[in-house]
Amino acid sequence: MKNPIMSLWLSSANQATSWWMGHAANAMRAQQRLALDAMTKAATGGKPTGKRRPRKVRKAMRRY
C-alpha cells in the first residue's frame, strides 16, 4: 500500500539534498577555476587568455 506522507517527506528530502549538492558543486567549481587561473597566471606571467562562457544565457538558447 502506498504511503503519501512518506512520499511527501522523501520528495522534500530529495529536493533539499539536491539543493545542497548543487551549491557544493558550484563552490568546488569556483575553487577549481581560481586555482587554475592562479596557476596559469604564474606560468605565463599574465592573465589567462582563454575565453569564458558568459554568465547570462539568452532566452533563445535555453531548452527548458
PLY file of the C-alpha trace (Angstrom):
ply
format ascii 1.0
element vertex 64
property float x
property float y
property float z
element edge 63
property int vertex1
property int vertex2
end_header
0.00 0.00 0.00
1.28 3.47 -0.87
2.09 5.94 1.89
1.51 9.54 0.74
3.08 11.07 3.85
6.33 9.16 3.34
6.27 10.09 -0.34
5.97 13.79 0.51
8.72 13.51 3.11
11.09 11.74 0.71
10.34 14.25 -2.05
11.22 17.18 0.21
14.33 15.37 1.50
15.48 14.73 -2.09
14.85 18.36 -3.01
16.87 19.62 -0.06
19.70 17.20 -0.81
19.79 18.28 -4.45
19.94 21.93 -3.40
22.89 21.33 -1.07
24.71 19.17 -3.62
24.28 21.85 -6.27
25.72 24.53 -4.03
28.63 22.28 -3.02
29.39 21.54 -6.68
29.30 25.25 -7.57
31.68 26.07 -4.71
34.04 23.34 -5.86
33.97 24.61 -9.45
34.71 28.15 -8.25
37.72 26.94 -6.25
39.00 24.93 -9.21
38.61 27.93 -11.51
40.52 30.19 -9.10
43.31 27.62 -8.71
43.59 27.16 -12.48
43.66 30.92 -13.04
46.41 31.30 -10.42
48.49 28.51 -11.98
48.03 29.96 -15.47
48.97 33.42 -14.28
52.08 32.09 -12.52
53.15 30.07 -15.56
52.57 32.78 -18.16
53.18 35.90 -16.11
49.86 37.43 -17.08
46.16 36.90 -17.29
44.76 33.70 -18.80
43.88 34.14 -22.46
41.09 31.58 -22.69
37.55 32.83 -23.19
34.99 32.04 -20.54
31.33 31.31 -21.10
29.12 34.33 -20.49
27.27 34.17 -17.18
23.90 35.06 -18.63
22.40 32.79 -21.25
19.99 34.25 -23.74
16.41 33.01 -23.53
16.57 31.74 -27.09
19.42 29.41 -26.17
17.58 27.81 -23.23
15.99 24.46 -23.92
13.84 24.20 -20.81
0 1
1 2
2 3
3 4
4 5
5 6
6 7
7 8
8 9
9 10
10 11
11 12
12 13
13 14
14 15
15 16
16 17
17 18
18 19
19 20
20 21
21 22
22 23
23 24
24 25
25 26
26 27
27 28
28 29
29 30
30 31
31 32
32 33
33 34
34 35
35 36
36 37
37 38
38 39
39 40
40 41
41 42
42 43
43 44
44 45
45 46
46 47
47 48
48 49
49 50
50 51
51 52
52 53
53 54
54 55
55 56
56 57
57 58
58 59
59 60
60 61
61 62
62 63
